[in-house]
Every structure is written in C-alpha cells, then in structure tokens.
Amino acid sequence: MARIIIDIPEKLVFETSLSVRISDINFAGHLAHDAILTLTHECRARFFHSHGWTEINVEGKGIVVSDVAIVYKSEAFFPDDLQMRLYVDQISKKSFDMIYVITHKQDGKEIARAKTAIVFFDYSERKASSIPEVFLKVIQ
C-alpha cells in the first residue's frame, strides 16, 4: 500500500498550543481522525487572526481548502497539551500548501502531520483569485 508522505518545509510561519478536548476522543479512547482536521482548522484560524485577518477577508479575498491529507505518528489522549507548528510550501499564484506538525507539548513526540491545500478565493465573483501581496510577504 502506498503511504502518504508529508515532508516538513523550512518556512515556519506560526506556532500555537492546543489541548485535546474530551469531544476529540473516539471509541478507541484516543484522538480521533476527524479531530485532527478540526485542530488544523483552529491553528489556521489563529494564524490568520494573529495578522488581523479572517479566512474570508485578507485584503477582500478569502480562502478555500481544496484538499487534505493526514499522516498519523502516535496517539494522543484527553487532556494532552499539544504544540502545533504551521509551515507553508508549494506557493503558486493562487494557492499554497499549509503543513501542520502536531506534537506532545511535554516531550515533543510527534502525533500527526497534516496538509491542507489552500486556494485564495474571491467570494463576490465566486472564483479563485491571486494571493494578496500582504499575505505573500508573511508566508515567503
């Protein structure tokens, strides 16, 4: 079976701490796969907020997620404290990848890596748009 490989790029753009909530736990008693995606969204929203933006307003443009990949490395449990590191890669005219590395805050053990492909989007015209220059300056 072919495995997904998510390499860690050099450009770290943001870091935040989160905790595993009881609602993040699945029937097996550990961090659920869908919760990983929710954690990436929280990290991304915090990154945007730290620059005074929202996911639907960076110089009048928003974003859409065009694909997602997650690679699991180890378990996490309620109420583990997590460290989330956000990187960028594959920057083009209208899109880029956000890479998330999730680790245990206490010992640095890696829990998961995730990738979301992000496309800038003009919601008034309902079509993809160029990445705003102010955003490019932050991620490059």
PEPE-V94526 format. One line per field, one symbol per residue. ss: DSSP state (H for helix, E for strand, L for the rest). phi: phi as a letter, one per 20 degrees, with the letter a starting at -180 (. if undefined). burial: 1 if it has 9 or more other C-alpha atoms within 8 Angstrom, else 0. Layout:
ss = ???
phi = ???
burial = ???
//
This chain:
ss = LLLLLLLLLLLEEEEEEEELLHHHELLLLLELHHHHHHHHHHHHHHHHHHLLLELLEELLEEEEEEEEEEEELLLLLLLLEEEEEEEEELLLLLEEEEEEEEEELLLLLEEEEEEEEEEEEELLLLEELLLLHHHHHHHL
phi = .fdfddeeffeedabbdccfegfeeefencgffffgffffffffffggffdndcfdbclnddcceeabbccedaeccfdgedddddccblfcfcbaddddddcfffdmffeacccceddfbeffelbfcffggffgffee
burial = 00000100101110111111000111000111001110110011111110001110110011101001011000011101111111111010011111111111100001111111111111000001111100110000
//
